[in-house]
Amino acid sequence: MSIISLIFLITLQITTTYSTLLPQTTNNLNSEQQHYYNPKLPPRVFTTSNKFEGSSDLVHLRYHMGPVLSSPININIIWYGKWTPQQKLVIKDFILSISATHREATSPSVSEWWRTATLYADQTNSNVSRSVLISGEYVDHLYSQGNHLTRLTIQQVIANAVKSAPFQVNHKNGIYLILTSSDVTMQDFCRAVCGFHYFTFPSMVGYTLPYAWVGNSGKQCPEVCAYPFAVPGYMGKGGPGALIPPNGDVGVDGMISVIGHELAELASNPLVNAWYAGEDPTAPTEIGDLCEGLYGTGGGGGYIGQVMKDRVGRTFNLNGRRARKFMVQWIWSPVIKACAGPNALD
Ligand SMILES: *[C@@H]1O[C@H](CO)[C@@H](O)[C@H](O)[C@H]1NC(C)=O
């Protein structure tokens, strides 16, 4: 297909889907800058969770009567270990893009992606909030619990942060996001998880607070947790290699998708008693798990699907504030009963 007809198609798609959200000029600007393509990487073999890519009648996502995060979601970030200002900026720009307006980020945007999460409601008919803020940051650069963490010691990290003066506990809508640098190992990291979410125990932290942990896999297992910006060695030979990350940092760009995954699940299942599939609450399949590894139309079975490439070849599927670009997996929509994202072509 020629570039011109491709641009026409993209413009048509964006116009038909988002004409109510965006002024026409933005569409034109957008289609000049980004081109859809399908990287056709070989299917990824390392998986970290159950997958039901695309749509499936076999998915029985059920509501278990607990609350969702419906008031504005205040995120307290804990930076554990060594983080550069540049890395922090990329991650904060992603989080702040969730509630950015269409003037701040062109379509397909991070905030349009989050709309799928806001389709989940609880028994009080309160939906997951559209508003996500960063209400505090805490730096644990001296590795207070060492450079190997467990699901238990991570609660100690949160307890320390909660005790520190500027960090106010907000039971109602405060959540904690613990980000560990690339030199920090975590129980089950790489082997079974790239991130997880849970809630703290009053005996350790003093309160029940929902939290998520995501690690920088850059030095430990990027081919597992930062795929497709790193691919296993055997895949590179002769075939297409790793894709170029949108913000130039394999570990951090890989974390963005995992952070998106965990935030969507935390919001729809904060106390692990709201939205999940499967009968076992100790191993729930949640709205991010159902779409892991899927970033665009035509993905599934290990293929990432149609995403975009900018002029210098960086791959992404969502626009954020301050002209940032991100690559974020889709999430399960309770309305269409399939994985959904704003860069969909059909
Ligand atoms: C809130 O959730 C309900 C139930 O899932 C959904 O039908 C509705 O569209 C959602 N409302 C908004 C504003 O997203």
The ligand as a Gaussian input file, in Angstrom:
#p B3LYP/6-31G(d) Opt

LIG

0 1
 C      -19.411000       3.034000      34.133000
 O      -19.503000       1.631000      34.199000
 C      -20.657000       1.107000      33.586000
 C      -20.730000      -0.364000      33.930000
 O      -19.617000      -1.058000      33.445000
 C      -20.609000       1.382000      32.117000
 O      -21.731000       0.848000      31.460000
 C      -20.549000       2.885000      31.893000
 O      -20.390000       3.172000      30.531000
 C      -19.390000       3.474000      32.665000
 N      -19.489000       4.913000      32.631000
 C      -18.517000       5.662000      32.122000
 C      -18.756000       7.133000      32.210000
 O      -17.510000       5.217000      31.630000

